[in-house]
Amino acid sequence: MVVGKGFADRYLTGEEISQVVRDGLGTLAVEGKRVLVIIPDGTRTMPMPRMFDWFEAQLAPRVAALDYLVALGTHPLMSDEQLSKLLGRPVSKGRCGKSRIFNHHWEDPRTFVTLGVISAAEIGEITGGLLAQEVPVRLNKLILDYDQLIICGPVFPHEVVGFSGGTKYFFPGIAGPEIINLTHWLGALMTNYQVIGAGYTPVRAVIDRATSFIDRPSACFALVVTHEGVAGIYFGSPQEAWKTASVLSAEKHIVYVRKPFRRVLSVMPRLYDDLWTAGKGMYKMEPAVADGGEVVIFAPHISEISYTHGKVIEEIGYHCRDYFLAQWDRFKGYPWGVVAHSTHVKGLGQYDASTGRETPRVQVTLATDIPAERCRRVNLGYLDPATVQRQEWEGREEEGILVVPRAGEMLYRVKNDANSGQ
């Protein structure tokens, strides 16, 4: 059963959200037990300070421990200062009041426990034969120290899994590299164009299968939010809460346009501090860009390609899926999750192995603090951000030019496109 409320045409009041939190938590038998809440990092729009306050008021008095684990995936570890901003309360040495706030130490193999293995045959069945190899299910072993797990995070259209949220906070949120790499490469094989905003996908099916190995009770608050407010919040099992929220996310987070644009200026908020995260300026726009068009990722504040994976990206560059498939023996030893990211930023394209020529469907240009030579080295275009005058781009939709003022969370699609659902 799912407890919740949501609307496509208005935002919830604080009291409405609080009531859902009270009702949801009231269904859990957690008296005297240890509870771990799994939460997003700072790259997601999320009213985490308010949720933290409500958990503190309504859950803390009932439980023996109320701690938090940040589902970083492979994002950089968060400092106490960053965690304080995330939670809206001071965090010192990983503590906030009586609660401990844990980073997910994805970089340390000692922090994981193996829960089981998904066989190659089952992976092949779930993926329709796109992949067929066994994958160990490894997760942050902190979960074994708690009696109840609660996921609390937003749902958005997502380039790898279809819609984010739900069990994705386990995999890749607090998962080991094997399943992260497999699921991300599976999404890349299907392509961002096909997967993003597509509902229940084979990637989600792999994640849900991996979740079945977790032997702790799990619940989920799945929120549908924009930077303007909370449109919906649903509580239930991670699968059911996500499913309900994803329906509202499809209404709230997908913008349908009449025809594709030839140029898009994706203005990235400071929510994203490297291209690894700001690549969403391409992911979310690709379905609404015409063949031969251009996406300009405008983020003068960004000076790094990736704080954690930059070295690998510098070696392999940004390329379309077919570029890698045609030379798989050369690239299969790299982390597949990073290779997948490369294809997501580059987008659809073709590669002629006989000539070595790659033809992307869309040109991706960086207007960031990343130097021109470095952009060229990783196979992306460069535009001096100082030359970008937004007023020269704005108001020109009929000419096929679009400015997205806060890019990264809203998905754009062409109405009546085969993949649009409309």
C-alpha positions, 0 to 999 in steps of 0.5 A: 500500500502506498501512502501519499499525495501529489498534483501536477498543477500545484505544490503541496503545503508543508502540512500536507507533506508533514501529514504524509510523513506522519502517516507513512512512519506510523506504519513502521514497527520501529520502536526501540530499533535502529533505523538508517535513512538513505538520502541523496547528495547535493546534486539533486533538488530535494527539501532534505532539511525539512525532511530531516526535521520531520524525521527528527520530530516524528521518528527519533523519539521512537527509535534506538538510533536514527542515522543517515547514509548519503547515496553517493554512487561514485560522486565525491565524498561530502565534507561536513560543510557540504553535509551541513548545507544538505541537511540544514543543520550543523554537521561536525565530524559526521554527526548531527545531534544524536544522528551519525551522517555517513558518506558512502565510501564507494572508493574503499572495498572494505566497506562492502558486503556481498549479498549474493550473485545474479547469474549470467543466465538471469542477466541475459533473460532480464536484458533480452540478451544485451548482456549475459554475465554474472554480477555480484551484488555488493552493498555498503555493509552499514545496512547490516547494522540496522533493523530498518532501512528508509530511502528518502529521495526524489524521482526524475527522468534518468538517462540510465534507468528511466526514472531515478529514485526508489531502489536506485538508492541502493544500486548504484547509490550505495553499491559496489562497482560491479553492478554499477558498471553493468547497469550503466553500460546496459543503459548505454547499450539501449541509449539515453534517447531510448531509456530516459523517461521510459518508465520501467526498464531492463535496468530497473529490473536488474536493480530490483532483482539485486534489491531482493538480496537485501534481508532488511525491511525497506521503505521509501519516501519518493518525492516529485520536486522542482526548485519551486516546491514539492509536487508529490510525496509517496511512502511505501515499499521502494518499488511501489512508492517509486512507481507511483512517483514516476507517474507524476514525474512523467507529468511534472518533469517532461516538457513536450515541444512541437518540433526539435530545436537546432540549437539549445543553450543549457544553463547549468545551476551550481547544483552541478560542479563538474561535467560528470553531473552537468552532462544532464544538460545534454541528456535531458535535451537530446530527444528534443534536438534536431539531427545536426543540431547543437547543445551548448552546456553553459556553466562558467563555474565548472572547471573539471570534467569529473572529480572522480573519473576525470583521468579515465575520461581524458583517456577515452574521450567522449564518443557515441555508443557505436564507436566503443562497440566497434572497438570493444576489445580496446575499451572493455577494460575501462570501467563500464560506468565511465564508458556509459557516461561518455556515450550519454554526453556524446549522444546518438551517432554512427561510427565507420570502422573502415574510415575511423570516422565518427558522426554524432547526431548532435554537436555538444559544446562546452561553454565552461571554464574547461580550456578549449584544448582540453575540450578538443582532447576529449572530443567535445566542442568549445565556446568561450563562456564570456561570449555567450550573451543569453539575450541573443538566444532568448525569445527565438524558439520559432527560429529553432533556438531554445534557452533552458534557464535551469537545465538538468532536471526537466526532460524535453521531448518532441510531441508525437515522437515515437518515444514520447508517449504523446 
